[in-house]
């Protein structure tokens, strides 16, 4: 996994009722773009250091929720 500042980390829920979580990458620790990443989470605005697992992916922009796709 490789990311740049400004990319979005998207983590899918493990369970059916668990929502997707996403946040903006605000800092990349390594020049090659490998983890860990400092991420500002969209849902509550806090920042954390993240080493993403297999359920995560990098996107160039936020991913709309299922509800937004219906509009």
Biopython code that builds the backbone (N, CA, C, O; Angstrom):
import numpy as np
from Bio.PDB.StructureBuilder import StructureBuilder

atoms = [
    (1, "UNK", "N", (0.853, -1.173, 0.000)),
    (1, "UNK", "CA", (0.000, 0.000, 0.000)),
    (1, "UNK", "C", (0.895, 1.232, 0.000)),
    (1, "UNK", "O", (1.871, 1.307, 0.746)),
    (2, "UNK", "N", (0.548, 2.191, -0.845)),
    (2, "UNK", "CA", (1.283, 3.444, -0.954)),
    (2, "UNK", "C", (0.292, 4.600, -0.924)),
    (2, "UNK", "O", (-0.773, 4.533, -1.538)),
    (3, "UNK", "N", (0.649, 5.656, -0.208)),
    (3, "UNK", "CA", (-0.224, 6.825, -0.109)),
    (3, "UNK", "C", (0.612, 8.094, -0.158)),
    (3, "UNK", "O", (1.822, 8.081, 0.068)),
    (4, "UNK", "N", (-0.075, 9.190, -0.460)),
    (4, "UNK", "CA", (0.516, 10.522, -0.433)),
    (4, "UNK", "C", (-0.380, 11.397, 0.439)),
    (4, "UNK", "O", (-1.557, 11.099, 0.640)),
    (5, "UNK", "N", (0.194, 12.474, 0.949)),
    (5, "UNK", "CA", (-0.610, 13.432, 1.695)),
    (5, "UNK", "C", (-1.732, 13.907, 0.782)),
    (5, "UNK", "O", (-1.496, 14.253, -0.376)),
    (6, "UNK", "N", (-2.951, 13.921, 1.307)),
    (6, "UNK", "CA", (-4.127, 14.313, 0.542)),
    (6, "UNK", "C", (-4.948, 13.139, 0.040)),
    (6, "UNK", "O", (-6.111, 13.306, -0.329)),
    (7, "UNK", "N", (-4.347, 11.938, 0.020)),
    (7, "UNK", "CA", (-5.119, 10.741, -0.326)),
    (7, "UNK", "C", (-6.072, 10.421, 0.809)),
    (7, "UNK", "O", (-5.995, 11.011, 1.886)),
    (8, "UNK", "N", (-6.981, 9.471, 0.555)),
    (8, "UNK", "CA", (-7.968, 9.060, 1.554)),
    (8, "UNK", "C", (-7.790, 7.591, 1.888)),
    (8, "UNK", "O", (-7.697, 6.747, 0.997)),
    (9, "UNK", "N", (-7.745, 7.293, 3.173)),
    (9, "UNK", "CA", (-7.704, 5.915, 3.649)),
    (9, "UNK", "C", (-9.147, 5.484, 3.906)),
    (9, "UNK", "O", (-9.866, 6.118, 4.678)),
    (10, "UNK", "N", (-9.555, 4.412, 3.258)),
    (10, "UNK", "CA", (-10.921, 3.901, 3.379)),
    (10, "UNK", "C", (-10.851, 2.521, 4.016)),
    (10, "UNK", "O", (-10.167, 1.634, 3.507)),
    (11, "UNK", "N", (-11.554, 2.338, 5.126)),
    (11, "UNK", "CA", (-11.575, 1.058, 5.830)),
    (11, "UNK", "C", (-13.013, 0.560, 5.861)),
    (11, "UNK", "O", (-13.897, 1.199, 6.431)),
    (12, "UNK", "N", (-13.226, -0.578, 5.246)),
    (12, "UNK", "CA", (-14.560, -1.178, 5.216)),
    (12, "UNK", "C", (-14.841, -1.868, 6.547)),
    (12, "UNK", "O", (-13.932, -2.403, 7.182)),
    (13, "UNK", "N", (-16.115, -1.851, 6.966)),
    (13, "UNK", "CA", (-16.511, -2.518, 8.201)),
    (13, "UNK", "C", (-16.365, -4.028, 8.089)),
    (13, "UNK", "O", (-16.485, -4.597, 7.004)),
    (14, "UNK", "N", (-16.106, -4.665, 9.219)),
    (14, "UNK", "CA", (-15.975, -6.123, 9.260)),
    (14, "UNK", "C", (-17.329, -6.824, 9.284)),
    (14, "UNK", "O", (-17.441, -7.982, 8.883)),
    (15, "UNK", "N", (-18.350, -6.124, 9.752)),
    (15, "UNK", "CA", (-19.671, -6.710, 9.920)),
    (15, "UNK", "C", (-20.694, -5.949, 9.087)),
    (15, "UNK", "O", (-20.444, -4.809, 8.697)),
    (16, "UNK", "N", (-21.818, -6.551, 8.815)),
    (16, "UNK", "CA", (-22.846, -5.971, 7.964)),
    (16, "UNK", "C", (-23.300, -4.590, 8.447)),
    (16, "UNK", "O", (-23.493, -3.687, 7.633)),
    (17, "UNK", "N", (-23.470, -4.419, 9.748)),
    (17, "UNK", "CA", (-23.971, -3.145, 10.261)),
    (17, "UNK", "C", (-22.865, -2.172, 10.656)),
    (17, "UNK", "O", (-23.157, -1.101, 11.187)),
    (18, "UNK", "N", (-21.617, -2.515, 10.412)),
    (18, "UNK", "CA", (-20.501, -1.635, 10.748)),
    (18, "UNK", "C", (-20.213, -0.711, 9.563)),
    (18, "UNK", "O", (-19.977, -1.187, 8.453)),
    (19, "UNK", "N", (-20.230, 0.598, 9.787)),
    (19, "UNK", "CA", (-20.059, 1.520, 8.662)),
    (19, "UNK", "C", (-18.617, 1.579, 8.154)),
    (19, "UNK", "O", (-17.671, 1.212, 8.852)),
    (20, "UNK", "N", (-18.489, 2.044, 6.938)),
    (20, "UNK", "CA", (-17.176, 2.337, 6.364)),
    (20, "UNK", "C", (-16.587, 3.516, 7.129)),
    (20, "UNK", "O", (-17.311, 4.420, 7.545)),
    (21, "UNK", "N", (-15.278, 3.502, 7.310)),
    (21, "UNK", "CA", (-14.594, 4.613, 7.960)),
    (21, "UNK", "C", (-13.563, 5.159, 6.988)),
    (21, "UNK", "O", (-12.864, 4.397, 6.319)),
    (22, "UNK", "N", (-13.470, 6.470, 6.914)),
    (22, "UNK", "CA", (-12.483, 7.045, 6.019)),
    (22, "UNK", "C", (-11.929, 8.341, 6.576)),
    (22, "UNK", "O", (-12.581, 9.061, 7.332)),
    (23, "UNK", "N", (-10.703, 8.604, 6.170)),
    (23, "UNK", "CA", (-10.048, 9.809, 6.632)),
    (23, "UNK", "C", (-8.962, 10.241, 5.659)),
    (23, "UNK", "O", (-8.466, 9.447, 4.859)),
    (24, "UNK", "N", (-8.612, 11.500, 5.745)),
    (24, "UNK", "CA", (-7.597, 12.067, 4.874)),
    (24, "UNK", "C", (-6.204, 11.801, 5.438)),
    (24, "UNK", "O", (-5.960, 11.985, 6.631)),
    (25, "UNK", "N", (-5.304, 11.371, 4.578)),
    (25, "UNK", "CA", (-3.912, 11.166, 4.968)),
    (25, "UNK", "C", (-3.275, 12.547, 5.091)),
    (25, "UNK", "O", (-3.190, 13.282, 4.107)),
    (26, "UNK", "N", (-2.822, 12.905, 6.309)),
    (26, "UNK", "CA", (-2.225, 14.213, 6.545)),
    (26, "UNK", "C", (-0.711, 14.136, 6.715)),
    (26, "UNK", "O", (-0.028, 15.160, 6.692)),
    (27, "UNK", "N", (-0.184, 12.916, 6.886)),
    (27, "UNK", "CA", (1.264, 12.741, 7.003)),
    (27, "UNK", "C", (1.626, 11.313, 6.607)),
    (27, "UNK", "O", (0.947, 10.359, 6.986)),
    (28, "UNK", "N", (2.702, 11.182, 5.843)),
    (28, "UNK", "CA", (3.223, 9.879, 5.436)),
    (28, "UNK", "C", (4.617, 9.759, 6.038)),
    (28, "UNK", "O", (5.457, 10.637, 5.841)),
    (29, "UNK", "N", (4.865, 8.677, 6.770)),
    (29, "UNK", "CA", (6.115, 8.538, 7.512)),
    (29, "UNK", "C", (7.326, 8.228, 6.634)),
    (29, "UNK", "O", (8.452, 8.573, 6.995)),
    (30, "UNK", "N", (7.112, 7.588, 5.495)),
    (30, "UNK", "CA", (8.225, 7.142, 4.657)),
    (30, "UNK", "C", (8.154, 7.767, 3.267)),
    (30, "UNK", "O", (7.069, 7.984, 2.729)),
    (31, "UNK", "N", (9.308, 8.050, 2.698)),
    (31, "UNK", "CA", (9.375, 8.669, 1.370)),
    (31, "UNK", "C", (8.736, 7.813, 0.282)),
    (31, "UNK", "O", (8.261, 8.347, -0.720)),
    (32, "UNK", "N", (8.718, 6.495, 0.463)),
    (32, "UNK", "CA", (8.144, 5.613, -0.557)),
    (32, "UNK", "C", (6.624, 5.481, -0.438)),
    (32, "UNK", "O", (6.010, 4.748, -1.213)),
    (33, "UNK", "N", (6.007, 6.184, 0.527)),
    (33, "UNK", "CA", (4.554, 6.164, 0.678)),
    (33, "UNK", "C", (3.999, 4.994, 1.462)),
    (33, "UNK", "O", (2.784, 4.802, 1.517)),
    (34, "UNK", "N", (4.878, 4.208, 2.071)),
    (34, "UNK", "CA", (4.405, 3.061, 2.850)),
    (34, "UNK", "C", (3.964, 3.498, 4.247)),
    (34, "UNK", "O", (4.372, 4.557, 4.724)),
    (35, "UNK", "N", (3.132, 2.686, 4.902)),
    (35, "UNK", "CA", (2.634, 3.024, 6.240)),
    (35, "UNK", "C", (3.770, 3.082, 7.258)),
    (35, "UNK", "O", (4.862, 2.568, 7.017)),
    (36, "UNK", "N", (3.496, 3.713, 8.391)),
    (36, "UNK", "CA", (2.214, 4.213, 8.900)),
    (36, "UNK", "C", (1.867, 5.586, 8.329)),
    (36, "UNK", "O", (2.710, 6.297, 7.781)),
    (37, "UNK", "N", (0.584, 5.924, 8.484)),
    (37, "UNK", "CA", (0.058, 7.203, 8.032)),
    (37, "UNK", "C", (-0.618, 7.907, 9.201)),
    (37, "UNK", "O", (-1.242, 7.267, 10.047)),
    (38, "UNK", "N", (-0.489, 9.237, 9.240)),
    (38, "UNK", "CA", (-1.308, 10.028, 10.165)),
    (38, "UNK", "C", (-2.563, 10.396, 9.384)),
    (38, "UNK", "O", (-2.490, 10.976, 8.301)),
    (39, "UNK", "N", (-3.718, 10.046, 9.954)),
    (39, "UNK", "CA", (-5.002, 10.203, 9.263)),
    (39, "UNK", "C", (-5.939, 11.063, 10.104)),
    (39, "UNK", "O", (-6.058, 10.872, 11.314)),
    (40, "UNK", "N", (-6.606, 12.019, 9.443)),
    (40, "UNK", "CA", (-7.668, 12.812, 10.089)),
    (40, "UNK", "C", (-8.984, 12.179, 9.663)),
    (40, "UNK", "O", (-9.356, 12.203, 8.490)),
    (41, "UNK", "N", (-9.682, 11.610, 10.648)),
    (41, "UNK", "CA", (-10.906, 10.854, 10.375)),
    (41, "UNK", "C", (-12.071, 11.781, 10.078)),
    (41, "UNK", "O", (-12.275, 12.786, 10.759)),
    (42, "UNK", "N", (-12.827, 11.428, 9.053)),
    (42, "UNK", "CA", (-13.960, 12.218, 8.579)),
    (42, "UNK", "C", (-15.103, 12.251, 9.598)),
    (42, "UNK", "O", (-15.782, 13.270, 9.727)),
    (43, "UNK", "N", (-15.323, 11.153, 10.319)),
    (43, "UNK", "CA", (-16.488, 11.066, 11.218)),
    (43, "UNK", "C", (-16.380, 11.939, 12.459)),
    (43, "UNK", "O", (-17.394, 12.451, 12.935)),
    (44, "UNK", "N", (-15.165, 12.124, 12.999)),
    (44, "UNK", "CA", (-15.057, 12.914, 14.226)),
    (44, "UNK", "C", (-13.920, 13.925, 14.227)),
    (44, "UNK", "O", (-13.758, 14.664, 15.198)),
    (45, "UNK", "N", (-13.122, 13.974, 13.149)),
    (45, "UNK", "CA", (-12.077, 14.980, 13.029)),
    (45, "UNK", "C", (-10.798, 14.724, 13.803)),
    (45, "UNK", "O", (-9.854, 15.508, 13.703)),
    (46, "UNK", "N", (-10.744, 13.640, 14.576)),
    (46, "UNK", "CA", (-9.509, 13.404, 15.318)),
    (46, "UNK", "C", (-8.469, 12.764, 14.403)),
    (46, "UNK", "O", (-8.800, 12.201, 13.359)),
    (47, "UNK", "N", (-7.197, 12.860, 14.817)),
    (47, "UNK", "CA", (-6.102, 12.283, 14.045)),
    (47, "UNK", "C", (-5.507, 11.109, 14.794)),
    (47, "UNK", "O", (-5.454, 11.098, 16.024)),
    (48, "UNK", "N", (-5.056, 10.112, 14.029)),
    (48, "UNK", "CA", (-4.377, 8.968, 14.627)),
    (48, "UNK", "C", (-3.345, 8.419, 13.660)),
    (48, "UNK", "O", (-3.414, 8.645, 12.452)),
    (49, "UNK", "N", (-2.385, 7.692, 14.217)),
    (49, "UNK", "CA", (-1.364, 7.022, 13.432)),
    (49, "UNK", "C", (-1.897, 5.637, 13.083)),
    (49, "UNK", "O", (-2.313, 4.892, 13.970)),
    (50, "UNK", "N", (-1.888, 5.283, 11.790)),
    (50, "UNK", "CA", (-2.535, 4.061, 11.326)),
    (50, "UNK", "C", (-1.578, 3.215, 10.496)),
    (50, "UNK", "O", (-0.886, 3.722, 9.613)),
    (51, "UNK", "N", (-1.550, 1.931, 10.791)),
    (51, "UNK", "CA", (-0.904, 0.922, 9.943)),
    (51, "UNK", "C", (-2.049, 0.084, 9.380)),
    (51, "UNK", "O", (-2.508, -0.849, 10.039)),
    (52, "UNK", "N", (-2.518, 0.405, 8.168)),
    (52, "UNK", "CA", (-3.727, -0.223, 7.626)),
    (52, "UNK", "C", (-3.607, -1.729, 7.443)),
    (52, "UNK", "O", (-2.539, -2.251, 7.123)),
    (53, "UNK", "N", (-4.717, -2.409, 7.650)),
    (53, "UNK", "CA", (-4.809, -3.847, 7.444)),
    (53, "UNK", "C", (-5.378, -4.170, 6.072)),
    (53, "UNK", "O", (-5.518, -3.284, 5.229)),
    (54, "UNK", "N", (-5.704, -5.439, 5.847)),
    (54, "UNK", "CA", (-6.173, -5.879, 4.527)),
    (54, "UNK", "C", (-7.549, -5.350, 4.124)),
    (54, "UNK", "O", (-7.897, -5.399, 2.945)),
    (55, "UNK", "N", (-8.329, -4.850, 5.065)),
    (55, "UNK", "CA", (-9.656, -4.322, 4.747)),
    (55, "UNK", "C", (-9.599, -2.858, 4.304)),
    (55, "UNK", "O", (-10.634, -2.255, 4.022)),
    (56, "UNK", "N", (-8.400, -2.289, 4.241)),
    (56, "UNK", "CA", (-8.222, -0.874, 3.914)),
    (56, "UNK", "C", (-7.727, -0.703, 2.483)),
    (56, "UNK", "O", (-7.116, -1.595, 1.894)),
    (57, "UNK", "N", (-8.017, 0.486, 1.950)),
    (57, "UNK", "CA", (-7.494, 0.838, 0.631)),
    (57, "UNK", "C", (-7.269, 2.345, 0.588)),
    (57, "UNK", "O", (-7.789, 3.089, 1.420)),
    (58, "UNK", "N", (-6.493, 2.778, -0.386)),
    (58, "UNK", "CA", (-6.214, 4.191, -0.589)),
    (58, "UNK", "C", (-7.011, 4.666, -1.795)),
    (58, "UNK", "O", (-7.032, 4.007, -2.835)),
    (59, "UNK", "N", (-7.667, 5.812, -1.648)),
    (59, "UNK", "CA", (-8.422, 6.435, -2.739)),
    (59, "UNK", "C", (-7.925, 7.870, -2.907)),
    (59, "UNK", "O", (-7.345, 8.442, -1.984)),
    (60, "UNK", "N", (-8.152, 8.444, -4.075)),
    (60, "UNK", "CA", (-7.729, 9.824, -4.323)),
    (60, "UNK", "C", (-8.715, 10.848, -3.777)),
    (60, "UNK", "O", (-8.387, 12.028, -3.653)),
    (61, "UNK", "N", (-9.929, 10.395, -3.449)),
    (61, "UNK", "CA", (-10.950, 11.286, -2.868)),
    (61, "UNK", "C", (-11.884, 10.454, -2.000)),
    (61, "UNK", "O", (-11.877, 9.227, -2.092)),
    (62, "UNK", "N", (-12.688, 11.100, -1.158)),
    (62, "UNK", "CA", (-13.604, 10.349, -0.292)),
    (62, "UNK", "C", (-14.569, 9.494, -1.111)),
    (62, "UNK", "O", (-14.942, 9.849, -2.229)),
    (63, "UNK", "N", (-14.958, 8.378, -0.540)),
    (63, "UNK", "CA", (-15.906, 7.461, -1.177)),
    (63, "UNK", "C", (-17.297, 7.773, -0.639)),
    (63, "UNK", "O", (-17.494, 7.783, 0.576)),
    (64, "UNK", "N", (-18.272, 8.031, -1.522)),
    (64, "UNK", "CA", (-19.629, 8.329, -1.039)),
    (64, "UNK", "C", (-20.216, 7.139, -0.281)),
    (64, "UNK", "O", (-19.933, 5.985, -0.600)),
    (65, "UNK", "N", (-21.029, 7.435, 0.717)),
    (65, "UNK", "CA", (-21.722, 6.376, 1.434)),
    (65, "UNK", "C", (-22.833, 5.833, 0.556)),
    (65, "UNK", "O", (-23.186, 6.440, -0.455)),
    (66, "UNK", "N", (-23.379, 4.697, 0.938)),
    (66, "UNK", "CA", (-24.474, 4.083, 0.185)),
    (66, "UNK", "C", (-25.665, 5.034, 0.098)),
    (66, "UNK", "O", (-26.339, 5.082, -0.931)),
    (67, "UNK", "N", (-25.932, 5.787, 1.156)),
    (67, "UNK", "CA", (-27.053, 6.727, 1.169)),
    (67, "UNK", "C", (-26.846, 7.865, 0.165)),
    (67, "UNK", "O", (-27.805, 8.329, -0.452)),
    (68, "UNK", "N", (-25.584, 8.319, -0.003)),
    (68, "UNK", "CA", (-25.298, 9.394, -0.943)),
    (68, "UNK", "C", (-25.462, 8.917, -2.374)),
    (68, "UNK", "O", (-25.800, 9.709, -3.254)),
    (69, "UNK", "N", (-25.226, 7.623, -2.623)),
    (69, "UNK", "CA", (-25.368, 7.080, -3.973)),
    (69, "UNK", "C", (-26.830, 7.061, -4.437)),
    (69, "UNK", "O", (-27.103, 7.037, -5.637)),
    (70, "UNK", "N", (-27.753, 7.071, -3.493)),
    (70, "UNK", "CA", (-29.178, 7.003, -3.823)),
    (70, "UNK", "C", (-29.759, 8.356, -4.208)),
    (70, "UNK", "O", (-30.875, 8.415, -4.724)),
    (71, "UNK", "N", (-29.048, 9.421, -3.975)),
    (71, "UNK", "CA", (-29.559, 10.770, -4.246)),
    (71, "UNK", "C", (-29.439, 11.125, -5.695)),
    (71, "UNK", "O", (-29.823, 12.224, -6.096)),
]
sb = StructureBuilder()
sb.init_structure("model")
sb.init_model(0)
sb.init_chain("A")
sb.init_seg("    ")
for serial, (resi, resn, name, xyz) in enumerate(atoms, 1):
    if name == "N":
        sb.init_residue(resn, " ", resi, " ")
    sb.init_atom(name, np.array(xyz, "f"), 0.0, 1.0, " ", f" {name:<3s}", serial, name[0])
structure = sb.get_structure()
